[in-house]
């Protein structure tokens, strides 16, 4: 199983036994998450920006307006840090101090590279079908002016680590006798039934691929 090099930059130092450096764990978390947070330095100030992402092999893809500060920074070749977190449950201990969460998170590092114009359409298809498989072929695809106004950046993942917590709370030995409920409240992201656009034509129904997506979630 391939894994990322462990360095001072990506090593999990707090509770290190929760750290994972293998590609499979890291890629699975990246692929399941809908958004990421991109950290950068602008005008000597730290900035963190939430955005959609996609993964192509060992690259994180970001897209946005050519005028956005995220795209302008990401295309500059400077260092970028991307974080992703999935919350799987509230861990309720007998003491407030030992409350926690079950989670899966990734921190990754790299430098942005501009995706050339001839590859933009394929990348946008990947963004679209990642969110909802089948949507790209059903919806109107980007026009030439829309493509020109859109920047896409690929960030080869140079270093990465995942941190994962699972399981019940861990209380102090003396607290196990307290008359306090303890356990885990699982949390799951849910997809609800689709809601029609008020301006939708009356003869258009929810497509099968959307119904299938909802039923499988």
N, C-alpha and C positions, 0 to 999 in steps of 0.2 A: 504494500500500500504506500503510495507516494505521500510525502509530507513536506511541509515548508520548513526551511532552515529555522532553528531556534536561536535567536539573538537577544541581546539586551532590549532591543526595541519591541519585539513581539512576545517576549516571554511572559507568561502569566505568573505574577509574583505573589498575589494574594490568593490563598487556597490553591496552590499550584496543581493539586490532583484533579481539579476541575478543568484544567487546560487540555486542549486538543489541537494538534497541529497537522492532522492528516487532511488531505484534500477532500475526501468523501464527506466528512463531518462539516467542514467549512463550506463546501459547495452546496450541500443540502440546506443549510441555514440561509445562505444567500438566495437560493432559488425559491424557498418558501416565503420569504419576506416580500411584502409589497413595496416598501420604501426603505431607503437607507438615509443616513445622515453623513454629509460630507464636511469635513473640517479643513479649514484653510486659514492662511494669514493674509489679511488685506490691510494696507496702510498701518502696519505694525499692530493690528488688532486681530484677535482670534474671532473667526466666524464659523458657525455651524449651520448648514443649510439642508433641510429635508428635501428629498427628491425621489422620483421613480428610478429604478435601475433594472438592468438585465445582465445576464452573464453569458459570455461566449467563450467557451473553453476556460482559460485562466485569465480572462479579461472581464472587468466590470465596464459596462456601457452606461453612459449618462447622456441625456439629451436635454435641449432647452433652446431658448432664443439665442441667436448669435450675439445679442446685446446684453445678455444677463451676465452678472459678475461671476457667477459660478462657471459658466462656459468660458468666459474670457480667462479666468484664472486656470481652469483645468487644461486649457490649450497651451498654457505658457511653459509647460514642462516642469513646473515646480512640484515639490513634494505634496502629496495629498493623503489624508487619512479618512477612511470610510468605516463607519460603524453600522451594525445591524443588530437588532434585538427582537426576540420573540418571547413573549411572556406566556408560560404554560400553566401557572397556578400561583395562588397566594398560599404561602406556608405559614400557618398559624400555630405558634408555639404557646406554651403555658405562660411564658414570660414575654413581655413586650420586647425585651432586648433580643430575644432569639427569633423573632418573626423574620421571615425572608420571602423570597419568591423562587419558584422553579422557572428557569429561563434557559434560553440558548442565545448566545451572542457571538458576534465576530468583530474583530478589529483587523483592518488590513491597510497596507501601505503600498503606494505606487506613484507613478508620474503619468500624467495624461498625454495621450497622443491623439491628434486630430484624425477623425475618420474621413477618408477622401469622398468626394461627391458621388463617385460611382458605386460606393458601398452604402450610402445613406439609406436607400430604399430597403435594402435587405435588413439593415439594423432596425429600422422603424417597424418592419414586419415582425421582427423578433420581439420588440417591445410590446407590440399590440397583441400578438398571439400568446405571449407569456402571461399577460393579464387575463385574457379570455380567448382560448383556442377557437379558431374559426372566424374571429371578428374581422381580421384583415381582409379576407376574401369577400365579406359581406358588405363592408362599409366603403365609402368613397376613399380612394387612396390619395396621397398628397400630390398637389400640383407643383409645377416647377417653382413658382414664387414661394410656396410654402416650404419646399425643400431648401431653397436659398436662405430663408429666414431661420432655418433650424440648424443648430450645431450639434454634432455628436462626437463625444470623446470616448476613447477606449483607454482604460487604465489597466495595464498589465500588473497583476498582483505579484509584487516582489516579496513581501513578507505578510504573514497572516497568522492569526491564532483564534481559536474558539474557546469560549468558557461556558460550561454547561452545569446547571444544578438540577438534580432530580431527587425525588424521595420525600419522606416525611420530615417534620421538624426535629431539631436536635436540641433538647432541653438539658438544663443542669440536672444532675442526678436527684438532688433534693426537690426539684420542681415536679417530678413525675407523680408525686402524691397529691398535688394541688387539684381541687375540684373544678378544673377549667377545661373546656373542650379544646382539643388540639387536633390538627390534621391539615389536609390540603384542600383548597377550593380550586378545582381545575378551571382553567380559562381557555376558551377556544374561539377563534375568529369565525364569525358566522355570516353566511351569505343568505339574505332574505329574498322573498319573491320579488321579481322585477316590477318596477312602477313605470307605466307608460308616460312618455312625454305628452303634456297637454296638447301639443300641436301635431301629434302623430296622426297620420291618415287612418281613418276608421277600418280600412281593409287590411292593415298591416298587423300581423300577430307576432307574438314572441317567437323567435326562431328556435328550432330544435336544439341547436348547439348551446343556446343560453339556458334552455330548460334542463339540458343534460348537465351543464355546469352547476346549476343550482341544486339539482337533486344529488349530485355527487359530493357536495360540500356539507 
